[in-house]
Amino acid sequence: MMTVAELFERSAESLQLFTDGEKRYSQLLFDICHEVLRTGKRYYRRVL
């Protein structure tokens, strides 16, 4: 699982992802953290 710090280092756009206040991004971050804490495994977003 990529840490938040690693995500910030990879792209300047990552900072915007966490600071622009978009509900969809905060939900995505919540989903990632929830999955990691629940299972201890990497989060893989399901694509329909």
N, C-alpha and C positions, 0 to 999 in steps of 0.2 A: 504494500500500500504506500503510495506516494504521500509523504507528509505535506502539510500545508506549506511549510518552508520550502520544500523542494519544488512544489508547484509554483510558488512565487519566483523562484530562481529560474525556472524554465521559460517564463513569459511575462512580459510587462502587462499583457492583457489579463493575466490571472488576478492581478491586484484589482482590476476593474470588476472582475467576476464577483469578488467578495465585497466590493464597496459601492456598487451602483444601485443597490437597494431593490433589485429585481426579485420578485417573489420566487420565480422559477429557479434562480440560482441559489437562494437560501434554502429552498426545498431540496435541491440537488445535494448541497453540502450536508444537510441534515441526513438525507438518505445514505450518503457515503459513510458518514460517521456512525449512524445507527447500525448499518450492516457490518461494519468492522467490529464494533463493540459487541454486537449480538453473536456473530459467528467466529470472529477472530481471523476472518479471511478477507481477501481483497474484494472490493466492490466492483461488480461488472454490471453496467447498466444494460438492461434488457431492451433490445430493439424489436419492435413489433412489425 
